[in-house]
Amino acid sequence: SNVLPVTPEILPLHSSVYMNRARCRQNLGMHSEASQDLSLVLGLWRAADRRMLEADPEMREAEAKAIYTAEYLRGRSRLARGKVKQANADVKSALARNPPPATVKQLRQLKEEVNAALEKHRNLTAPLTKELAKMSISLRGMPTIS
């Protein structure tokens, strides 16, 4: 089985290793691999013992920072790969975590880029959607061949 063990004592270090590798991969244009690393970071924190996290303020802070940072970075990679809806979801989730002002600024900038990509997608697909709807309507009116 492909289970990644979560060791509470080194969870922040383990998380930062994958986060740093993801940043390197982003810089190399390897956005799919970067997204995988960032999803791994999120999975590590989801798999962590909740009682341990709730009992330790430093671990709660490390978790929050790791999660909003991973979501921001994964959003960037997803946008670079054309996965605009998933990037949008990452940005929304990261903003909901109340990150510090500097990160909020980066997230808002990414949100603007995502919105621009969504608008571009709508503009490209709207004419095609209209034509497909017209074809569908005209095909419904045609007699069937027996």
N, C-alpha and C positions, 0 to 999 in steps of 0.2 A: 504494500500500500504506500501511497505517497503522502505520508503524514509528516509534517514538520514539527518537531518537538518545541515547546515553548518553555524556556527556563526563565522564571521571573527575575532572577538576579541579573541576568544579562540581556533581558528583553530590550531595554533602550539601546544598548550597543548593537544587538542583533538587528534591530530595526534600522538603525543609522547606517549599517553596512549596506543593506539593500537600498536604502534611500540614496546613498552616495553613488552606488553603482548605477542606479536609475538616472541620476543627474549626468554621469559620464556617458551613458548610453544615449541620453537625449542630445548631448553635445555632439555625438557622433552620428546623429540622425537615425538611431536605432530605436524608434518610438514604440514599436510593438514590444520589444524586449524591456524597455523602460516601463511600459504600462504593466507588464507582468511583475516586475520587481515591486512596483508601487502597490499593486494588488496584494502581493505577498506581505508587504508592510501592514496593510490594513487587516489582512487575515491574522497576522501575528497578534495584533492588539485585540482583535475580536476573540481570539482563542485564549487570551490571558485570563487568569483567575480574577473574577470581578471583586471578590472579597479583598484580595490583596491590593487591587487598584484603589478600592474605596478606602482602605485603611491607611494608605500611604499618599500624602499630598504631593510629594515629588513625583511619584509614579503617575498619578492622575494628570499632573501638569505635562509630564513627558508624553503620556498617551494623547492628550489633546493636541499638543504641538505636532506630534508625528502624524496624527490623522489629518488635520487640516493641511499640513504641508504635503502629505502624500496625495490627498485629493486635488490640491492645486497642481502639483506636478503631473499627476495622471491626466488631469483635464487638459493641460498643455499638450501632452503626448497624444491624447485622443483627438484633439483639434487638429494637430499636425497630420494625423492619419485620416482626417475627414469624418471622424465619428463625432459629429457635432452634438447630437442629442445626449450622448453619454458624457461628453465634455461639459455640457450644460448641467447635467445632474451632479457631476463632481463639484462644479463651482457653487451650485446652490447648497450642497451639503456642507462644503467647507465654510461658506459664509454663515450658515446656521450655527456653527460651532463658536462664534464670537472670537475670532482670531484677533491678534493685536492690529493696531492701525496700519502699520507698514504692510502686513499681509493682506488686510482688507483692500488696500490700494491696489496691490498686485492682482487680487481676485476680481476687483471691479474692472481693471484693465482687460483681464482675460475674458470677463463676462461681455465686455464690449466687442471683443474679437469674435466670441462665440455668436453673439447676436448678429454681427455683420455676416458671418458665415451662414447662419440660419436664413437671413434675408436673401442672400445670394442664392441659396438653395431654393427658396420659395420662388424667386424670380425666374430661375432656370426651369423649374418643374411646372409652374403654373400653366404655360401654354400647352405643354404636353398633356397635363391633366385634363384640360378643356377638350383637347382633340380626342383623347381616349373616351371621355364621357360622351362626346358626340357620336363616336363610332359605336359605342355600346348601345346607345339609344337607337341608332339606325339599324343595328343588327337585330335588335328585338323585334323590329317591324318586318323583317324579312321572313318569307315563308320557309319552313323547314323542308329538307329534302328527305324523301322516304326511301 
